[in-house]
Every structure is written in C-alpha cells, then in structure tokens.
Amino acid sequence: MIGRSSCFVPSEEIARMVGSAGTTLYRLLVDPADGRCIERSIARYKPDAAMRRQVAAADLVSRAPDGTLPSGDGQLDHVTEYLLGGPTSEPNLQSLDTVFHAMKTQKFWAAQIDETRTVTWTSFFDRLYRTRSHDYRQYLSGRSPRPRPSDDTGSAERPPPASPDASTPLSAEAQRHLASVLVYAALCHRKAGGPLEAADDDPGGDTLGGDDRSTEAFRAVWVRHTRARDGRRVTGPHPSTPDPDTLLGTEPRAILRAEHWTDAFTPDAGESALRADEAGTAQDDGPPPF
C-alpha cells in the first residue's frame, strides 16, 4: 500500500478488502520495460479528477530534484506553460511541492519533460538535475528499481578532471561547478534563520520573495547531505564542508580533481565523514533550519 505511511499488505487482508461491499478497484497500467504508469490524455485546461489521480499515481512524490513530498500534498504543474502552448495532458503535467512550484514560476528553475515524463531541471548555475516518474517494477520483482536517468541523487553532472597545468583556463562548466559549491559552503556556514546579507546586492529586502519567515521563500533552501553510515538524506551540511574563506583560498583544480569536492579539505574525508555520522554529529532529518 503506497501512501503517506507505505506498508506491505498481506494477501489475506487484500482478499478481505476485495470481498467487502462497496470496494472499488482501479487498474494501474504499467509499462513493463520502463516501470512507469501509462499516460492518459484529455483536451482541456484544468485536469479532471481522474487525470489528477493518474499523475499522482505515476509520480507518487514531488518531481522536484530530491523531492519527497507526497503528490497528494502538492500541486499539478504544467511543465511547458499553458499560455505558451503547453497542453493539459499527462505528458506535460508533473506533481510539485508548492515551494518548488513557486520557484519554477518565478524562473529560478527551468524544466523540460520528455516523452517518458523524465524531467530535466536547470538551476541558476546551469547545472542539470533529472527526475523520473515512480518505478513500479520494484514491487513486482522484489528488487530495487534501475538507476534513474542521469544521477539518481539529483546531483549535477560532474565536470571532467581539470588539467594539472595551472595556466590552462577553467572551462565554463568547471567555473559553474566551483560557483555552486561556494554558494553551498556559504549557506552551510550561514547562521540559522539569518538574512541573506549584503543589502546593497538586494536593495529593498534581504530574503528571497518576502520578509515573512512563514512564506515559501524561507523554505526554498534546505541544506542536506547523504549520510555515509546508511545513505540517508539528512538535514545539515556534509561534515567536511569548509567555510567560504577556506574554499576561496584553495587551488580550484584540487577541488575539481577530488572524488567528492569536500575531499580537498581533509586527507581522510571519507573516513572522517563516516566517523562523524556514526558519532551522531550529523543532524537527524527534520524541517529546514531557516
């Protein structure tokens, strides 16, 4: 049974539910080669209840990068805007949490969807993240689903190793990668609940989209990392994340050559991260700290 608290239902309980008066069953047609729900289309602006149920069944959770909010708690989004010719059909609809929906509407993120409903997201730094619809094959075979298109963790494609020649200019892709890790480091070392500083860079406000901490803007940034102990996504930065000043004082090519960009700041980064997580220094999963 898939829902807010998913669980396995024994065959005896299924037989009881099927035999109960008033029970209605709906078939989910799944593509055996891909594991996704097969699309259904109607020609109108507002999707009907059946289409909403179908998209929710196909996605299960928000299609935002690293999204975990159940589809039923979010909104339906036209990936290609309706006013720009985007159809109201399942190949152009996705489940989104309200925060990411607002960020997409405000053009902080761009999205494209292909014929398999794989969504490619482009961030402010032109980094690519891909998410796909839910893979139902895992329930049929008892095995884990195949890796998602591109990186299953939602991480952007890694730049190729830089040339050891320091005189060689960095590629645009490498510069975007360095800029993104610098922003990540700045967010990690920012005081929880603190404003986005440097008022001269943002006259008239120090938050993204509003001054009220209850607004979606304050929930738009959530720093998390993958815990080495169990592979779980938890709130808080990677244990080896440097502060921005340390990052700026480091040779860029050392960061680009590292297996994980934080490895450039500790000789035994992998072991240190594992020890830190096992010691419980990494925060447990919870609401965003700002």
C-alpha positions as CSV (number, residue, x, y, z in Angstrom):
1,M,0.0,0.0,0.0
2,I,1.5,3.3,-1.1
3,G,0.7,6.5,0.7
4,R,2.0,8.8,3.5
5,S,2.8,5.7,5.6
6,S,3.5,3.0,3.0
7,C,3.4,-0.6,4.0
8,F,3.0,-4.2,2.7
9,V,-0.5,-5.7,2.9
10,P,-0.8,-9.5,3.4
11,S,-2.8,-11.4,0.8
12,E,-5.4,-12.3,3.4
13,E,-6.1,-8.6,4.0
14,I,-6.3,-7.9,0.3
15,A,-8.8,-10.7,-0.1
16,R,-10.9,-9.3,2.7
17,M,-10.9,-5.8,1.2
18,V,-11.8,-7.1,-2.3
19,G,-14.7,-9.0,-0.9
20,S,-16.1,-6.2,1.1
21,A,-19.2,-4.4,-0.1
22,G,-18.6,-1.1,-1.8
23,T,-15.0,-1.8,-2.7
24,T,-13.9,-0.2,-6.0
25,L,-10.7,-1.2,-7.7
26,Y,-8.8,0.9,-10.3
27,R,-6.2,-0.7,-12.6
28,L,-2.7,0.9,-12.9
29,L,-1.4,0.0,-16.3
30,V,2.4,-0.1,-16.0
31,D,5.0,-0.2,-18.9
32,P,7.0,-3.4,-18.2
33,A,10.1,-2.0,-19.9
34,D,10.1,1.3,-18.0
35,G,8.1,0.7,-14.8
36,R,6.0,3.9,-15.2
37,C,2.2,4.4,-15.4
38,I,1.0,4.7,-18.9
39,E,-0.4,8.1,-19.7
40,R,-4.0,9.1,-20.2
41,S,-5.0,12.4,-22.0
42,I,-7.9,14.8,-22.1
43,A,-8.2,18.1,-24.0
44,R,-9.0,20.9,-21.5
45,Y,-7.1,23.4,-19.4
46,K,-7.9,22.1,-15.9
47,P,-7.2,18.4,-15.4
48,D,-10.1,16.4,-14.2
49,A,-10.1,14.2,-11.0
50,A,-9.2,11.1,-13.0
51,M,-6.1,12.8,-14.5
52,R,-5.1,14.1,-11.2
53,R,-5.2,10.6,-9.7
54,Q,-3.3,9.3,-12.7
55,V,-0.5,11.8,-12.4
56,A,-0.3,11.3,-8.6
57,A,-0.1,7.5,-9.1
58,A,2.6,8.0,-11.8
59,D,4.8,10.3,-9.7
60,L,3.9,9.5,-6.0
61,V,6.1,12.3,-4.8
62,S,7.1,15.8,-5.9
63,R,9.2,15.7,-9.1
64,A,11.5,18.5,-7.9
65,P,15.1,17.5,-7.5
66,D,15.4,15.3,-4.4
67,G,11.6,15.8,-3.8
68,T,9.9,13.7,-1.1
69,L,6.5,15.4,-0.6
70,P,3.7,13.0,-1.5
71,S,1.9,14.1,-4.7
72,G,-1.4,14.5,-2.8
73,D,0.1,17.2,-0.6
74,G,1.4,19.3,-3.6
75,Q,0.1,20.7,-6.8
76,L,0.0,19.8,-10.5
77,D,2.3,21.8,-12.7
78,H,2.2,22.4,-16.5
79,V,5.9,21.8,-17.3
80,T,5.5,23.8,-20.5
81,E,3.3,26.7,-19.6
82,Y,-0.3,26.6,-20.8
83,L,-0.1,30.1,-22.1
84,L,3.0,29.2,-24.2
85,G,1.2,26.3,-25.8
86,G,1.7,23.6,-23.3
87,P,-1.1,21.0,-23.3
88,T,-3.1,19.9,-20.3
89,S,-2.1,16.2,-20.6
90,E,-0.1,13.8,-18.6
91,P,3.0,14.1,-20.7
92,N,3.1,17.8,-19.7
93,L,2.0,17.5,-16.1
94,Q,4.0,16.8,-13.0
95,S,3.5,16.7,-9.3
96,L,5.3,19.5,-7.5
97,D,5.5,20.8,-3.9
98,T,4.3,24.3,-3.5
99,V,7.7,25.8,-2.8
100,F,9.3,24.4,-5.9
101,H,6.3,25.2,-8.0
102,A,6.7,28.9,-7.0
103,M,10.4,28.8,-7.7
104,K,9.7,27.4,-11.2
105,T,7.0,30.0,-11.8
106,Q,9.4,32.8,-10.8
107,K,12.0,31.4,-13.2
108,F,14.6,30.5,-10.6
109,W,14.4,27.0,-12.1
110,A,13.6,25.8,-15.7
111,A,12.2,22.4,-16.5
112,Q,11.7,20.3,-19.6
113,I,9.9,17.0,-19.9
114,D,10.4,14.2,-22.5
115,E,8.2,11.5,-23.9
116,T,8.9,9.2,-20.9
117,R,8.0,12.0,-18.5
118,T,11.6,12.4,-17.4
119,V,12.0,16.0,-16.2
120,T,15.3,17.8,-16.7
121,W,15.8,20.7,-14.3
122,T,18.2,23.6,-15.0
123,S,19.4,25.5,-12.0
124,F,20.5,29.1,-11.6
125,F,24.1,27.9,-12.3
126,D,23.0,25.9,-15.4
127,R,23.5,22.6,-13.6
128,L,21.3,19.8,-14.7
129,Y,19.2,17.6,-12.5
130,R,16.8,14.8,-13.7
131,T,13.9,13.1,-12.1
132,R,11.6,10.4,-13.4
133,S,8.2,9.0,-12.6
134,H,7.9,6.3,-9.9
135,D,9.3,2.9,-11.0
136,Y,6.7,0.2,-10.1
137,R,8.9,-2.7,-11.1
138,Q,10.4,-2.8,-7.7
139,Y,7.1,-4.1,-6.3
140,L,6.8,-6.8,-9.0
141,S,10.3,-8.3,-8.8
142,G,11.4,-7.6,-5.2
143,R,14.5,-5.8,-6.4
144,S,15.5,-2.2,-6.4
145,P,14.5,-0.1,-9.4
146,R,17.1,0.6,-12.0
147,P,19.0,3.9,-11.7
148,R,17.2,7.0,-12.8
149,P,18.2,8.7,-16.0
150,S,21.5,10.5,-15.2
151,D,22.3,10.7,-11.5
152,D,19.8,9.1,-9.0
153,T,20.9,11.5,-6.3
154,G,19.9,14.5,-8.3
155,S,23.4,15.8,-8.4
156,A,24.6,17.7,-11.5
157,E,26.9,16.1,-14.0
158,R,30.4,16.3,-12.7
159,P,32.9,18.4,-14.6
160,P,35.8,16.4,-16.2
161,P,39.1,16.5,-14.3
162,A,41.0,19.7,-14.8
163,S,44.4,19.9,-16.4
164,P,47.2,20.0,-13.9
165,D,48.6,22.9,-15.8
166,A,47.6,25.9,-13.7
167,S,47.9,28.2,-16.7
168,T,45.1,26.5,-18.5
169,P,41.8,28.5,-18.1
170,L,39.0,26.7,-16.4
171,S,36.1,25.6,-18.6
172,A,32.7,27.3,-18.2
173,E,31.3,24.0,-16.7
174,A,34.1,23.9,-14.1
175,Q,33.5,27.5,-13.2
176,R,29.8,26.8,-12.7
177,H,30.7,23.8,-10.5
178,L,33.0,25.9,-8.4
179,A,30.4,28.7,-8.1
180,S,27.8,26.3,-6.9
181,V,29.9,24.7,-4.2
182,L,30.9,28.2,-3.0
183,V,27.2,29.0,-2.6
184,Y,26.6,25.7,-0.8
185,A,29.5,26.5,1.6
186,A,28.1,29.9,2.3
187,L,24.7,28.5,3.1
188,C,26.2,25.8,5.3
189,H,28.0,28.4,7.4
190,R,25.2,30.9,7.5
191,K,23.6,31.4,10.9
192,A,20.3,29.5,11.0
193,G,17.5,32.0,10.4
194,G,19.8,34.7,9.3
195,P,19.0,37.0,6.4
196,L,20.7,36.9,3.0
197,E,23.2,39.7,3.8
198,A,24.8,42.4,1.7
199,A,21.8,44.7,1.4
200,D,23.5,46.6,-1.4
201,D,23.2,43.4,-3.5
202,D,19.5,43.2,-2.9
203,P,18.0,46.6,-2.3
204,G,14.7,46.6,-0.5
205,G,14.9,43.2,1.0
206,D,17.1,40.5,2.5
207,T,15.1,37.4,1.7
208,L,14.0,35.7,-1.5
209,G,10.5,36.8,-2.2
210,G,9.4,38.3,1.2
211,D,10.2,39.2,4.7
212,D,7.8,36.9,6.5
213,R,9.5,33.8,7.7
214,S,6.3,31.8,7.1
215,T,6.5,32.5,3.4
216,E,7.6,29.9,0.8
217,A,10.7,31.9,0.3
218,F,12.1,30.9,3.7
219,R,11.6,27.2,2.8
220,A,13.2,27.4,-0.6
221,V,16.7,26.5,0.6
222,W,17.2,23.3,2.6
223,V,20.8,22.2,3.1
224,R,21.1,18.4,3.3
225,H,23.7,15.7,2.7
226,T,23.8,12.0,2.2
227,R,24.9,10.3,5.5
228,A,27.8,7.8,4.9
229,R,26.5,5.4,7.6
230,D,23.3,4.5,5.9
231,G,22.9,6.5,2.7
232,R,20.0,8.5,4.2
233,R,19.5,12.2,3.3
234,V,19.7,14.2,6.5
235,T,19.5,17.9,7.3
236,G,22.7,19.8,7.6
237,P,26.0,20.1,5.6
238,H,28.5,17.4,4.8
239,P,30.8,17.0,7.8
240,S,33.8,18.1,5.8
241,T,32.2,21.3,4.3
242,P,34.7,24.2,4.5
243,D,33.8,27.8,5.2
244,P,33.8,30.1,2.2
245,D,37.1,31.8,3.1
246,T,38.9,28.4,3.2
247,L,37.2,27.5,-0.1
248,L,38.3,30.7,-1.8
249,G,41.9,30.1,-0.6
250,T,42.1,26.6,-2.1
251,E,43.5,25.8,-5.5
252,P,40.4,25.3,-7.8
253,R,41.9,22.3,-9.6
254,A,42.3,20.4,-6.3
255,I,38.6,20.7,-5.7
256,L,37.8,19.6,-9.3
257,R,40.1,16.6,-9.1
258,A,38.6,15.3,-5.8
259,E,36.2,12.4,-5.9
260,H,33.9,14.5,-3.7
261,W,34.6,18.2,-3.7
262,T,35.0,18.3,0.1
263,D,37.8,15.7,0.0
264,A,40.2,18.5,-0.9
265,F,39.9,19.8,2.7
266,T,40.7,16.6,4.6
267,P,43.1,13.8,3.8
268,D,40.8,11.1,5.0
269,A,37.5,12.8,4.1
270,G,35.5,9.6,3.6
271,E,36.6,8.1,6.9
272,S,36.1,11.4,8.8
273,A,32.5,11.8,7.4
274,L,31.7,8.2,8.4
275,R,33.1,8.6,11.9
276,A,31.2,11.9,12.3
277,D,27.9,10.4,11.2
278,E,28.4,7.3,13.4
279,A,29.1,9.6,16.3
280,G,25.8,11.3,15.7
281,T,27.3,14.7,14.9
282,A,25.2,14.9,11.7
283,Q,21.8,16.3,12.4
284,D,18.8,14.0,12.1
285,D,16.3,14.6,9.3
286,G,13.9,17.4,10.2
287,P,12.4,20.7,9.0
288,P,14.7,23.2,7.3
289,P,16.8,25.2,9.8
290,F,15.7,28.6,8.3
